[in-house]
Amino acid sequence: MKATEQHRQRTTRLRHFAKRMGKTTSQSWCGAKSTFPLIVLMCSFAAGAGAAKPPVQGYAAQRVAEKIDRGVSAIPAGEGRVYVSWRLLNTDPKGVGFHVYRRAAGEGKAVRLTQEPITKTTDFTDAKAPRAKCEYQVAAVVDGKEQPLSPPASVDPTAAFPGYLSIKIEGNQTFQKLAIADLDGDGRYDYVIKTPNANVDPYENYWKKSPGTYKVEAYNADGKFLWRYDLGWSIEQGIWYSPYVVYDFDGDGKAEVALKTGEGDPRDADGRVQTGPEYLTVLDGLTGKVRAQIDWPSREGFERYNYYCRNQMAVAYLDGKTPALLVQRGTYTLIKLYAYEFHNGKLRELWRWVRS
């Protein structure tokens, strides 16, 4: 089937769903490739459906936020120059400035390159970089006082820069999805990928037997392989069957990996998975070990395989402070949406919403 026909059918189904829910739609979100607008729509329904319920009260006393570092980056800019950039953090006070330092290979002390703090941007070009490997650091200046130096960013000013950073992944494979988060608490973003790059759609005209199983793999910011988790034959090889999100749900400064999992090999003779247990599973982001597990919203009540095989996940601050995990099953007709918090190694249900 041509892509335009797939687009037309998908748009028609979404508009039909919105009409059933008493909502209006626009071509812009009906035509989007992303499923994110749909889960946002679900949350808006959940907020207004049914009798009034008590507000969510999560575990956090104050908003849980990522503890990321200054994110200094240094890249060759040609003609003996190096371009340095860094993050402006939401904890930086008004009027903050920055000094930039350089340390050449073999030198013990870093040299300050800026005469006055940089206050209008978060970048700097070193026009007289050495022709050898070196590293750059940034120090914030608050009320005239220099703060501690940032972690260093290394660079070879003479090397060609392709315009991107890359890491080598294990094996000879492709990957379908990538999530970034700080898994080890060092303030840098690490990587969690789902491999291989294969996709099965549950709609009967598109469905096909999964050729293999998905693996979820984690790598640190430097590209070091950390762990692999095989989703097994209970999770078919398609986006709708295998949602995952990576976030610091318990506020300890290290992100967890939340994903849909199953057990064993429950495939039918044709390769579909229509029976067997299903779970919301939380993995330790640094080790890949299971930290918590609870039943996924059930298949019960759905008319067709195509409907109950559509699953999504998201993160939301429902009380404004605690990162909650949203888990959804179903689209178009029956929809089940559950909210959880993860704290002290346990998943606690905050609410559930079902719409037929």
FIRO-401141 format. One record per residue (C-alpha): chain; x negated, y negated, z negated. Coordinates in Angstrom, 2 decimals. Example, Ala and Ser with C-alpha at 12.3 -4.5 7.8 and 13.67 -1.06 7.14 Angstrom:
2
PT  A  -12.30  4.50  -7.80
PT  A  -13.67  1.06  -7.14
END
This chain:
356
PT  A  0.00  0.00  0.00
PT  A  -1.33  -3.42  0.94
PT  A  -2.35  -5.84  -1.81
PT  A  0.36  -8.34  -0.79
PT  A  3.08  -5.71  -1.21
PT  A  1.67  -4.69  -4.61
PT  A  1.69  -8.36  -5.62
PT  A  5.32  -8.76  -4.50
PT  A  6.49  -5.69  -6.43
PT  A  4.61  -6.69  -9.56
PT  A  6.04  -10.21  -9.44
PT  A  9.57  -8.85  -8.99
PT  A  9.18  -6.49  -11.97
PT  A  7.87  -9.26  -14.23
PT  A  10.68  -11.62  -13.24
PT  A  13.23  -8.88  -13.84
PT  A  11.74  -8.31  -17.29
PT  A  11.80  -12.02  -18.14
PT  A  15.42  -12.27  -17.00
PT  A  16.37  -9.41  -19.36
PT  A  14.65  -11.24  -22.19
PT  A  16.48  -14.48  -21.44
PT  A  13.33  -16.30  -20.36
PT  A  12.40  -18.12  -17.18
PT  A  9.19  -17.50  -15.28
PT  A  6.97  -19.27  -12.83
PT  A  5.01  -17.98  -9.85
PT  A  1.77  -19.04  -11.56
PT  A  1.88  -16.50  -14.38
PT  A  3.86  -13.85  -12.49
PT  A  1.19  -13.84  -9.84
PT  A  -1.79  -13.80  -12.20
PT  A  -4.03  -10.74  -12.17
PT  A  -4.61  -10.95  -15.92
PT  A  -2.20  -9.21  -18.33
PT  A  -2.94  -11.82  -21.03
PT  A  0.04  -14.08  -20.15
PT  A  2.33  -11.09  -20.63
PT  A  1.16  -10.31  -24.14
PT  A  1.42  -14.01  -25.03
PT  A  5.01  -13.86  -23.80
PT  A  5.59  -10.82  -26.03
PT  A  4.29  -12.72  -29.06
PT  A  6.61  -15.64  -28.36
PT  A  9.54  -13.22  -28.31
PT  A  8.36  -11.60  -31.54
PT  A  8.21  -14.94  -33.30
PT  A  11.81  -15.73  -32.49
PT  A  13.47  -12.31  -32.57
PT  A  15.74  -11.02  -35.31
PT  A  16.34  -12.30  -38.81
PT  A  13.91  -14.60  -40.57
PT  A  10.97  -12.73  -42.08
PT  A  8.38  -13.79  -44.65
PT  A  5.29  -15.39  -43.10
PT  A  2.14  -13.32  -42.67
PT  A  -0.21  -13.50  -45.63
PT  A  -3.60  -12.11  -44.63
PT  A  -6.60  -11.37  -46.83
PT  A  -8.61  -14.48  -45.90
PT  A  -8.67  -17.47  -48.26
PT  A  -10.19  -19.61  -45.49
PT  A  -10.38  -19.14  -41.75
PT  A  -12.69  -16.33  -40.65
PT  A  -15.10  -17.70  -38.05
PT  A  -17.96  -16.30  -36.01
PT  A  -21.38  -16.93  -37.52
PT  A  -23.27  -17.51  -34.29
PT  A  -26.68  -19.18  -34.07
PT  A  -27.84  -22.20  -32.09
PT  A  -28.04  -20.10  -28.91
PT  A  -31.21  -21.69  -27.54
PT  A  -31.87  -20.79  -23.90
PT  A  -35.02  -21.60  -21.89
PT  A  -35.28  -20.95  -18.15
PT  A  -37.83  -21.86  -15.47
PT  A  -36.76  -24.96  -13.53
PT  A  -39.52  -24.99  -10.91
PT  A  -42.48  -27.32  -10.39
PT  A  -43.87  -26.52  -13.83
PT  A  -40.68  -27.43  -15.68
PT  A  -38.53  -25.55  -18.20
PT  A  -34.87  -26.31  -18.84
PT  A  -33.80  -25.87  -22.48
PT  A  -30.20  -25.85  -23.71
PT  A  -28.42  -24.98  -26.95
PT  A  -25.05  -24.88  -28.69
PT  A  -23.27  -27.68  -30.49
PT  A  -21.68  -25.78  -33.39
PT  A  -18.29  -26.64  -34.87
PT  A  -20.07  -26.97  -38.23
PT  A  -22.37  -29.73  -36.94
PT  A  -21.50  -33.10  -38.48
PT  A  -20.68  -36.19  -36.48
PT  A  -23.82  -37.98  -35.32
PT  A  -26.03  -34.87  -35.37
PT  A  -29.20  -35.06  -33.27
PT  A  -31.78  -32.52  -32.14
PT  A  -35.55  -32.22  -31.82
PT  A  -37.10  -29.71  -29.40
PT  A  -40.28  -27.76  -30.17
PT  A  -42.58  -25.64  -28.00
PT  A  -45.10  -22.99  -29.02
PT  A  -47.50  -21.66  -26.38
PT  A  -48.63  -18.06  -26.39
PT  A  -51.36  -17.50  -28.98
PT  A  -50.72  -20.79  -30.78
PT  A  -49.63  -20.74  -34.40
PT  A  -47.93  -24.09  -34.67
PT  A  -45.05  -25.41  -32.61
PT  A  -45.39  -28.87  -31.06
PT  A  -42.50  -31.31  -31.13
PT  A  -41.65  -32.58  -27.65
PT  A  -39.02  -35.22  -28.47
PT  A  -39.93  -38.65  -29.80
PT  A  -36.39  -39.37  -31.02
PT  A  -33.54  -36.95  -31.75
PT  A  -31.33  -36.09  -28.77
PT  A  -27.82  -37.27  -29.62
PT  A  -25.87  -37.43  -26.35
PT  A  -26.41  -33.93  -24.90
PT  A  -27.48  -30.44  -25.92
PT  A  -30.19  -29.95  -23.32
PT  A  -33.74  -31.03  -22.53
PT  A  -36.16  -30.58  -19.64
PT  A  -39.81  -29.98  -20.45
PT  A  -41.60  -31.53  -17.47
PT  A  -45.07  -30.45  -18.62
PT  A  -44.62  -26.81  -19.56
PT  A  -47.77  -24.66  -19.76
PT  A  -48.47  -22.16  -17.00
PT  A  -48.14  -19.26  -19.42
PT  A  -45.49  -17.65  -21.59
PT  A  -44.17  -19.86  -24.37
PT  A  -41.15  -20.26  -26.61
PT  A  -38.83  -23.11  -27.52
PT  A  -36.97  -23.92  -30.72
PT  A  -34.47  -26.60  -31.70
PT  A  -34.03  -28.35  -35.05
PT  A  -30.87  -30.24  -35.91
PT  A  -31.30  -33.69  -37.46
PT  A  -28.64  -34.67  -40.00
PT  A  -28.74  -38.06  -41.74
PT  A  -32.36  -38.46  -40.63
PT  A  -33.47  -35.10  -42.08
PT  A  -34.64  -32.20  -39.94
PT  A  -32.93  -28.88  -40.57
PT  A  -34.65  -25.47  -40.21
PT  A  -35.81  -24.44  -36.75
PT  A  -33.55  -22.24  -34.63
PT  A  -34.58  -18.74  -33.52
PT  A  -36.97  -19.03  -30.55
PT  A  -36.20  -18.58  -26.86
PT  A  -39.08  -17.15  -24.82
PT  A  -39.80  -17.99  -21.20
PT  A  -42.46  -17.67  -18.52
PT  A  -42.45  -21.06  -16.72
PT  A  -44.15  -19.56  -13.65
PT  A  -41.56  -16.80  -13.13
PT  A  -38.72  -17.00  -10.65
PT  A  -35.28  -17.22  -12.25
PT  A  -32.43  -15.47  -10.34
PT  A  -29.69  -17.53  -12.00
PT  A  -28.53  -14.91  -14.47
PT  A  -29.72  -12.70  -17.34
PT  A  -29.51  -8.93  -17.04
PT  A  -29.98  -5.84  -19.18
PT  A  -30.48  -2.23  -18.10
PT  A  -27.66  0.12  -19.06
PT  A  -28.11  3.82  -19.81
PT  A  -27.87  6.24  -16.90
PT  A  -27.02  5.56  -13.28
PT  A  -23.48  4.26  -13.59
PT  A  -21.17  1.30  -13.23
PT  A  -18.97  -0.27  -15.89
PT  A  -15.41  -1.54  -15.77
PT  A  -15.09  -3.97  -18.68
PT  A  -17.44  -5.98  -20.90
PT  A  -16.84  -7.51  -24.33
PT  A  -19.28  -9.77  -26.18
PT  A  -19.55  -10.20  -29.95
PT  A  -22.16  -10.20  -32.70
PT  A  -22.43  -6.53  -33.72
PT  A  -25.46  -6.73  -36.03
PT  A  -24.98  -10.08  -37.76
PT  A  -28.03  -11.84  -36.28
PT  A  -25.98  -14.66  -34.76
PT  A  -26.45  -13.51  -31.15
PT  A  -23.87  -12.01  -28.83
PT  A  -24.22  -8.29  -28.14
PT  A  -22.45  -6.23  -25.46
PT  A  -19.80  -3.50  -25.48
PT  A  -18.98  -1.97  -22.09
PT  A  -16.49  0.62  -20.84
PT  A  -17.90  2.93  -18.17
PT  A  -17.52  3.99  -15.37
PT  A  -15.82  1.45  -13.14
PT  A  -12.80  3.61  -12.28
PT  A  -9.09  2.87  -12.56
PT  A  -5.89  4.93  -12.50
PT  A  -2.53  3.13  -12.54
PT  A  0.45  4.88  -14.21
PT  A  2.96  3.82  -11.52
PT  A  3.98  6.95  -9.60
PT  A  2.99  5.59  -6.19
PT  A  -0.53  4.72  -7.42
PT  A  -1.28  7.39  -10.02
PT  A  -4.02  9.95  -9.42
PT  A  -5.79  12.50  -11.56
PT  A  -8.64  11.10  -13.64
PT  A  -12.00  12.32  -12.28
PT  A  -13.72  12.03  -15.68
PT  A  -13.61  10.36  -19.07
PT  A  -14.35  6.82  -20.18
PT  A  -17.32  6.11  -22.41
PT  A  -17.64  2.99  -24.54
PT  A  -21.25  1.87  -25.01
PT  A  -22.88  -0.84  -27.10
PT  A  -26.12  -2.76  -26.46
PT  A  -27.72  -5.46  -28.56
PT  A  -28.61  -8.93  -27.27
PT  A  -32.02  -7.73  -26.10
PT  A  -30.50  -4.83  -24.15
PT  A  -31.33  -2.05  -26.63
PT  A  -28.86  0.84  -26.42
PT  A  -27.00  1.27  -29.74
PT  A  -24.35  3.97  -29.33
PT  A  -21.84  5.71  -27.06
PT  A  -18.26  6.79  -27.84
PT  A  -16.55  9.22  -25.43
PT  A  -12.80  8.53  -25.21
PT  A  -12.28  12.10  -23.95
PT  A  -9.54  13.62  -21.81
PT  A  -6.74  12.31  -24.05
PT  A  -7.28  8.82  -22.58
PT  A  -6.74  8.69  -18.83
PT  A  -9.21  6.71  -16.78
PT  A  -7.29  3.48  -16.24
PT  A  -7.07  -0.01  -17.75
PT  A  -3.51  0.46  -19.02
PT  A  -4.46  3.63  -20.93
PT  A  -7.63  2.34  -22.56
PT  A  -7.43  -1.15  -24.11
PT  A  -10.17  -2.30  -26.47
PT  A  -11.17  -5.53  -28.21
PT  A  -14.31  -6.49  -30.11
PT  A  -14.11  -8.94  -33.00
PT  A  -15.13  -9.49  -36.62
PT  A  -11.82  -8.47  -38.15
PT  A  -12.97  -8.12  -41.77
PT  A  -15.05  -11.31  -41.88
PT  A  -18.36  -9.68  -42.85
PT  A  -20.27  -11.37  -40.01
PT  A  -20.45  -8.20  -37.90
PT  A  -17.89  -7.37  -35.21
PT  A  -15.90  -4.17  -35.07
PT  A  -14.65  -2.36  -31.95
PT  A  -10.91  -1.61  -31.93
PT  A  -9.59  0.75  -29.26
PT  A  -6.90  3.29  -28.34
PT  A  -7.99  6.91  -28.83
PT  A  -6.52  10.40  -28.83
PT  A  -7.47  14.01  -29.57
PT  A  -8.60  17.02  -27.57
PT  A  -7.44  17.73  -24.02
PT  A  -3.64  17.31  -23.86
PT  A  -3.43  16.97  -20.06
PT  A  -0.54  18.53  -18.16
PT  A  -1.21  20.84  -15.22
PT  A  -1.23  17.84  -12.87
PT  A  -3.58  15.81  -15.12
PT  A  -1.16  13.46  -16.87
PT  A  -1.31  12.94  -20.64
PT  A  2.25  12.99  -21.99
PT  A  1.77  14.65  -25.37
PT  A  -0.68  14.70  -28.24
PT  A  -1.63  12.31  -31.04
PT  A  -2.71  8.75  -30.26
PT  A  -4.49  6.33  -32.55
PT  A  -5.56  2.77  -33.10
PT  A  -9.19  3.35  -34.06
PT  A  -11.69  0.87  -35.50
PT  A  -15.37  1.62  -34.91
PT  A  -18.35  0.14  -36.71
PT  A  -19.85  -2.24  -34.15
PT  A  -23.44  -1.40  -35.05
PT  A  -23.20  2.40  -35.28
PT  A  -20.07  3.41  -33.36
PT  A  -18.81  5.43  -36.35
PT  A  -15.08  5.53  -37.10
PT  A  -14.16  3.21  -39.96
PT  A  -10.36  3.33  -39.85
PT  A  -7.60  5.02  -37.88
PT  A  -3.80  4.77  -37.74
PT  A  -1.10  6.04  -35.38
PT  A  -0.62  4.14  -32.13
PT  A  2.99  3.03  -31.39
PT  A  4.75  6.21  -30.29
PT  A  5.98  7.30  -26.85
PT  A  9.45  7.82  -28.32
PT  A  12.30  5.91  -26.66
PT  A  10.62  5.24  -23.32
PT  A  12.42  6.32  -20.18
PT  A  9.42  6.95  -17.98
PT  A  5.73  7.83  -18.06
PT  A  4.99  4.63  -16.13
PT  A  6.41  2.53  -18.98
PT  A  4.89  4.15  -22.05
PT  A  1.43  4.42  -20.50
PT  A  1.03  0.64  -20.45
PT  A  -0.87  -0.50  -23.54
PT  A  -2.49  -3.79  -24.52
PT  A  -4.43  -5.32  -27.42
PT  A  -5.21  -8.86  -28.55
PT  A  -6.51  -10.90  -31.50
PT  A  -4.44  -13.61  -33.18
PT  A  -4.75  -15.74  -36.32
PT  A  -1.14  -15.24  -37.41
PT  A  -1.58  -17.04  -40.75
PT  A  -4.20  -19.44  -39.38
PT  A  -7.00  -17.79  -41.39
PT  A  -7.05  -14.01  -40.92
PT  A  -7.89  -12.41  -37.53
PT  A  -5.06  -9.97  -36.87
PT  A  -5.07  -7.13  -34.36
PT  A  -2.07  -6.99  -32.02
PT  A  -1.23  -3.60  -30.51
PT  A  1.41  -3.26  -27.79
PT  A  2.97  -0.34  -25.94
PT  A  5.29  -0.69  -22.96
PT  A  6.28  -3.30  -20.40
PT  A  9.38  -4.18  -18.38
PT  A  11.93  -2.33  -20.61
PT  A  11.16  -1.03  -24.10
PT  A  8.30  -2.86  -25.82
PT  A  6.67  -2.07  -29.16
PT  A  4.36  -4.66  -30.69
PT  A  2.57  -4.08  -34.02
PT  A  0.27  -6.41  -35.97
PT  A  -2.49  -5.24  -38.34
PT  A  -5.27  -6.66  -40.45
PT  A  -8.53  -4.78  -41.10
PT  A  -9.95  -5.32  -44.57
PT  A  -12.01  -3.26  -47.03
PT  A  -12.28  -0.48  -44.46
PT  A  -8.50  -0.09  -44.05
PT  A  -5.84  -1.07  -41.53
PT  A  -2.76  -2.71  -43.04
PT  A  0.40  -3.27  -41.02
PT  A  1.58  -6.88  -41.14
PT  A  4.73  -6.47  -39.04
PT  A  6.22  -4.60  -36.16
PT  A  8.58  -5.75  -33.42
PT  A  10.54  -3.57  -30.98
PT  A  12.55  -4.87  -28.04
PT  A  14.64  -2.69  -25.70
END
